[in-house]
Amino acid sequence: MTESFAFSTLDIIVFVLFIVSVVTLGIVMSRHEVDSESYFLAGRGLKWWLIGFSLIAAILGAVVSSLAAMLNAASTIFTMDLYRKYIHRGARDITLVRIGRICVGVFVVIGCLISPLLGHPRFGGVFT
């Protein structure tokens, strides 16, 4: 059973107001920028620790995004290619979603258990 989704008038109004306010704020704030250095480097006025937090946030964002994509792919492969074809052929969509979510948790635990072994030379570690 599929459900249809439609935006209400209020949803559209809120979305349009948000886009207009973001664009307006960007235009207003860009008038205070003198050159590209003040835009990209904040006029070189940021403290070292704030720059460090910014770099750490960017790196962690990239790592989390990559992990989420890999876990989603592994979960989908297991659910659609193994579970639905060989284990439970007539599984409903909600069952497949639940199995997929469980798989993500299982894969995270397996990854946490295997990751210390990646550096060990006895197991042909990746870092040696």
Backbone as JSON, one array per atom type, in Angstrom:
{
  "sequence": "MTESFAFSTLDIIVFVLFIVSVVTLGIVMSRHEVDSESYFLAGRGLKWWLIGFSLIAAILGAVVSSLAAMLNAASTIFTMDLYRKYIHRGARDITLVRIGRICVGVFVVIGCLISPLLGHPRFGGVFT",
  "N": [[0.84, -1.16, 0.0], [0.68, 2.1, -0.97], [1.26, 5.42, 0.07], [0.11, 8.66, -0.67], [1.61, 11.87, -0.84], [1.12, 15.22, -0.18], [1.82, 18.68, -0.39], [0.67, 21.14, 1.85], [-1.0, 24.34, 1.71], [0.06, 26.0, 3.68], [2.56, 24.79, 4.1], [3.86, 25.37, 1.66], [3.88, 28.17, 1.74], [5.5, 28.66, 4.02], [7.92, 27.5, 3.13], [8.54, 29.12, 0.87], [8.77, 31.64, 2.12], [10.97, 31.12, 3.77], [13.04, 30.65, 1.86], [13.07, 33.15, 0.54], [13.78, 34.81, 2.71], [16.35, 33.84, 3.37], [17.8, 34.37, 1.01], [17.51, 37.16, 0.91], [18.81, 37.91, 3.33], [21.39, 37.03, 2.68], [22.02, 38.75, 0.53], [21.9, 41.27, 1.79], [23.88, 41.0, 3.78], [26.11, 40.56, 2.2], [26.75, 43.01, 1.17], [28.3, 44.26, 3.02], [30.77, 43.16, 2.76], [34.03, 43.73, 1.7], [36.01, 42.7, -0.01], [37.03, 39.58, -1.58], [38.64, 38.28, 0.26], [37.76, 39.12, 2.77], [35.33, 37.92, 2.71], [35.76, 35.07, 2.38], [37.7, 34.49, 4.33], [36.86, 35.73, 6.59], [37.9, 38.24, 7.05], [40.3, 37.65, 8.21], [40.01, 37.59, 10.95], [39.32, 35.63, 12.75], [39.68, 33.58, 15.65], [42.27, 31.21, 16.58], [41.34, 28.84, 17.76], [38.71, 28.76, 16.99], [38.91, 28.45, 14.26], [40.08, 25.93, 14.28], [37.98, 24.37, 15.42], [36.18, 24.67, 13.33], [37.49, 23.33, 11.21], [37.61, 20.73, 12.29], [34.87, 20.18, 12.49], [34.17, 20.17, 9.78], [35.66, 17.99, 8.82], [34.63, 15.88, 10.42], [31.98, 15.98, 9.56], [32.25, 15.15, 6.9], [33.22, 12.53, 7.3], [31.12, 11.32, 8.77], [29.06, 11.54, 6.9], [30.06, 9.91, 4.83], [30.19, 7.43, 6.18], [27.47, 7.05, 6.76], [26.44, 6.77, 4.18], [27.74, 4.41, 3.34], [26.8, 2.56, 5.24], [24.07, 2.66, 4.69], [24.06, 1.68, 2.07], [25.08, -0.95, 2.47], [23.1, -1.98, 4.15], [20.87, -1.84, 2.45], [21.67, -3.59, 0.41], [21.8, -6.03, 1.83], [19.12, -6.24, 2.75], [17.45, -6.08, 0.42], [18.66, -7.75, -1.52], [19.37, -10.15, -0.25], [17.71, -10.78, 2.09], [15.03, -10.34, 1.15], [14.98, -11.88, -1.19], [15.86, -14.51, -0.5], [15.35, -15.19, 2.2], [12.82, -14.24, 3.22], [10.43, -14.13, 1.15], [7.88, -12.9, 0.71], [7.86, -10.51, 2.13], [6.58, -7.62, 3.72], [6.71, -4.06, 3.03], [7.15, -2.5, 5.35], [8.32, -4.36, 7.0], [10.7, -4.84, 5.64], [11.89, -2.33, 5.94], [12.26, -2.26, 8.71], [14.03, -4.43, 9.04], [16.18, -3.43, 7.58], [16.92, -1.25, 9.18], [17.71, -2.58, 11.5], [19.86, -3.97, 10.46], [21.68, -1.88, 9.98], [22.44, -1.17, 12.6], [23.6, -3.61, 13.4], [25.71, -3.79, 11.56], [27.21, -1.57, 12.34], [28.08, -2.35, 14.9], [29.58, -4.63, 14.18], [31.53, -3.38, 12.61], [32.79, -1.79, 14.57], [33.9, -3.78, 16.13], [35.67, -5.01, 14.38], [37.38, -3.0, 13.5], [39.67, -2.41, 15.28], [41.35, -4.48, 14.57], [42.31, -3.86, 12.09], [44.69, -2.45, 12.16], [46.54, -4.22, 13.13], [49.45, -6.1, 12.58], [49.5, -8.9, 12.43], [47.15, -9.69, 11.29], [47.42, -8.81, 8.74], [47.37, -5.99, 8.61], [46.03, -2.83, 7.57], [47.47, -0.53, 7.91], [50.13, -1.1, 8.09]],
  "CA": [[0.0, 0.0, 0.0], [1.47, 3.32, -1.03], [0.57, 6.62, 0.53], [0.49, 9.85, -1.42], [1.97, 12.99, 0.01], [0.9, 16.5, -0.84], [2.11, 19.85, 0.43], [-0.46, 22.03, 2.1], [-0.73, 25.74, 1.39], [0.94, 26.52, 4.72], [3.9, 24.27, 3.82], [4.42, 26.12, 0.55], [4.13, 29.54, 2.21], [6.67, 28.63, 4.91], [9.09, 27.23, 2.3], [8.84, 30.31, 0.07], [9.25, 32.68, 3.04], [12.31, 30.75, 4.19], [13.96, 30.89, 0.75], [13.17, 34.6, 0.34], [14.53, 35.41, 3.83], [17.76, 33.46, 3.27], [18.39, 35.12, -0.1], [17.57, 38.56, 1.34], [19.89, 38.02, 4.31], [22.66, 36.9, 1.96], [22.28, 39.98, -0.23], [22.17, 42.36, 2.73], [25.17, 40.79, 4.45], [27.21, 40.63, 1.23], [27.08, 44.42, 0.92], [29.31, 44.67, 4.0], [32.05, 42.55, 2.4], [34.8, 44.62, 0.85], [36.67, 41.91, -1.05], [36.85, 38.15, -1.4], [39.35, 37.85, 1.47], [36.89, 39.33, 3.93], [34.22, 36.95, 2.62], [36.19, 33.69, 2.59], [38.54, 34.35, 5.52], [36.27, 36.56, 7.65], [38.81, 39.34, 7.32], [41.39, 37.1, 9.03], [39.75, 37.98, 12.34], [38.9, 34.51, 13.58], [40.66, 33.03, 16.6], [42.82, 29.93, 16.15], [40.53, 27.74, 18.24], [37.49, 28.74, 16.2], [39.3, 27.84, 12.99], [40.26, 24.5, 14.57], [36.65, 23.76, 15.52], [35.6, 24.66, 11.99], [38.12, 22.25, 10.46], [37.18, 19.46, 12.86], [33.47, 19.99, 12.11], [34.13, 19.82, 8.35], [36.17, 16.62, 8.68], [33.66, 14.96, 11.0], [30.82, 15.96, 8.67], [32.57, 14.3, 5.75], [33.32, 11.14, 7.77], [29.77, 10.83, 9.11], [28.32, 11.4, 5.65], [30.57, 8.72, 4.15], [29.75, 6.25, 6.92], [26.03, 6.89, 6.57], [26.22, 6.25, 2.84], [28.18, 3.02, 3.29], [25.87, 1.75, 6.04], [22.82, 2.59, 3.94], [24.27, 0.77, 0.93], [25.19, -2.32, 2.98], [21.78, -2.37, 4.64], [20.0, -2.06, 1.29], [22.12, -4.82, -0.25], [21.36, -7.18, 2.61], [17.67, -6.33, 2.82], [16.8, -6.33, -0.87], [19.28, -8.83, -2.29], [19.46, -11.4, 0.5], [16.54, -11.06, 2.92], [13.8, -10.43, 0.37], [15.06, -12.94, -2.2], [16.14, -15.85, -0.01], [14.89, -15.49, 3.56], [11.38, -14.0, 3.36], [10.04, -13.61, -0.17], [6.66, -12.08, 0.73], [7.97, -9.52, 3.2], [5.97, -6.31, 3.47], [7.66, -2.94, 3.01], [7.49, -2.09, 6.72], [9.25, -5.38, 7.51], [12.0, -4.57, 5.02], [12.46, -1.13, 6.57], [12.74, -2.65, 10.05], [15.23, -5.27, 8.86], [17.25, -2.53, 7.16], [17.39, -0.49, 10.35], [18.44, -3.51, 12.37], [21.14, -4.24, 9.8], [22.59, -0.76, 10.21], [22.99, -1.34, 13.95], [24.48, -4.79, 13.42], [26.92, -3.46, 10.81], [28.0, -0.65, 13.16], [28.73, -3.16, 15.93], [30.61, -5.44, 13.52], [32.61, -2.46, 12.24], [33.53, -1.41, 15.78], [34.67, -4.94, 16.59], [36.71, -5.34, 13.4], [38.3, -1.88, 13.25], [40.98, -2.5, 15.93], [42.19, -5.48, 13.91], [42.85, -3.32, 10.84], [46.05, -1.98, 12.36], [47.41, -5.27, 13.67], [50.19, -6.74, 11.49], [49.21, -10.32, 12.37], [46.0, -9.86, 10.41], [47.68, -8.1, 7.5], [46.78, -4.68, 8.86], [46.05, -1.86, 6.47], [48.37, 0.58, 8.2], [51.5, -1.56, 8.3]],
  "C": [[0.9, 1.24, 0.0], [0.62, 4.5, -0.59], [1.04, 7.79, -0.31], [0.75, 10.98, -0.44], [1.78, 14.27, -0.78], [1.23, 17.63, 0.13], [0.84, 20.66, 0.64], [-0.05, 23.45, 1.73], [0.23, 26.35, 2.41], [2.38, 26.04, 4.5], [4.59, 25.09, 2.73], [4.75, 27.55, 0.97], [5.37, 29.59, 3.09], [7.95, 28.41, 4.1], [9.5, 28.46, 1.51], [9.37, 31.43, 0.96], [10.67, 32.38, 3.52], [13.33, 31.05, 3.1], [14.16, 32.38, 0.54], [13.98, 35.24, 1.46], [16.01, 35.06, 3.77], [18.45, 34.24, 2.16], [18.53, 36.6, 0.28], [18.69, 38.78, 2.35], [21.25, 37.93, 3.65], [23.01, 38.16, 1.18], [22.63, 41.12, 0.7], [23.54, 42.22, 3.36], [26.34, 40.89, 3.46], [27.61, 42.06, 0.9], [28.15, 44.93, 1.88], [30.69, 44.1, 3.69], [32.77, 43.44, 1.4], [35.44, 43.85, -0.31], [36.47, 40.43, -0.75], [37.57, 37.63, -0.15], [38.46, 38.03, 2.69], [35.71, 38.36, 3.91], [34.69, 35.55, 3.0], [36.98, 33.49, 3.88], [38.05, 35.17, 6.7], [37.21, 37.69, 8.04], [40.0, 38.94, 8.16], [41.24, 37.46, 10.51], [39.32, 36.84, 13.24], [40.03, 34.02, 14.47], [41.09, 31.64, 16.13], [41.93, 28.77, 16.56], [39.21, 27.64, 17.46], [37.75, 28.14, 14.81], [39.48, 26.33, 13.16], [38.93, 23.78, 14.69], [35.99, 23.66, 14.15], [36.18, 23.53, 11.15], [37.68, 20.88, 10.97], [35.73, 19.16, 12.47], [33.36, 19.57, 10.64], [34.6, 18.38, 8.14], [35.18, 15.6, 9.23], [32.39, 14.87, 10.14], [31.06, 15.06, 7.47], [32.63, 12.83, 6.15], [31.94, 10.57, 8.06], [28.94, 10.63, 7.85], [28.76, 10.15, 4.89], [30.12, 7.44, 4.85], [28.26, 6.0, 6.73], [25.73, 6.3, 5.19], [26.61, 4.78, 2.74], [27.24, 2.1, 4.07], [24.54, 1.6, 5.32], [22.94, 1.62, 2.77], [24.33, -0.68, 1.41], [23.85, -2.84, 3.48], [20.83, -2.67, 3.49], [20.38, -3.35, 0.56], [21.64, -6.04, 0.51], [19.85, -7.34, 2.53], [17.05, -6.74, 1.49], [17.36, -7.56, -1.59], [19.33, -10.16, -1.55], [18.15, -11.72, 1.24], [15.29, -11.26, 2.07], [13.83, -11.56, -0.66], [15.12, -14.34, -1.61], [15.53, -16.18, 1.34], [13.38, -15.35, 3.69], [10.86, -13.32, 2.09], [8.85, -12.66, -0.12], [6.69, -10.99, 1.78], [7.32, -8.2, 2.79], [7.03, -5.23, 3.55], [8.09, -2.54, 4.41], [8.46, -3.09, 7.35], [10.64, -5.16, 6.93], [12.68, -3.35, 5.62], [13.01, -1.48, 7.94], [14.01, -3.5, 9.97], [16.41, -4.4, 8.46], [17.8, -1.73, 8.32], [18.16, -1.36, 11.33], [19.81, -3.8, 11.78], [22.14, -3.11, 10.01], [23.23, -0.89, 11.58], [23.96, -2.5, 14.05], [25.79, -4.48, 12.7], [27.81, -2.49, 11.58], [28.76, -1.42, 14.23], [29.85, -4.01, 15.32], [31.8, -4.56, 13.13], [33.45, -2.04, 13.43], [34.38, -2.56, 16.31], [35.83, -5.25, 15.65], [37.76, -4.24, 13.28], [39.62, -1.94, 14.02], [41.92, -3.5, 15.25], [42.84, -4.95, 12.64], [44.29, -2.86, 10.97], [47.03, -3.04, 12.83], [48.11, -6.0, 12.53], [49.89, -8.24, 11.35], [48.05, -10.63, 11.41], [46.19, -9.17, 9.06], [47.09, -6.71, 7.54], [46.97, -3.7, 7.71], [47.11, -0.79, 6.67], [49.81, 0.15, 8.4], [52.19, -1.83, 6.98]]
}
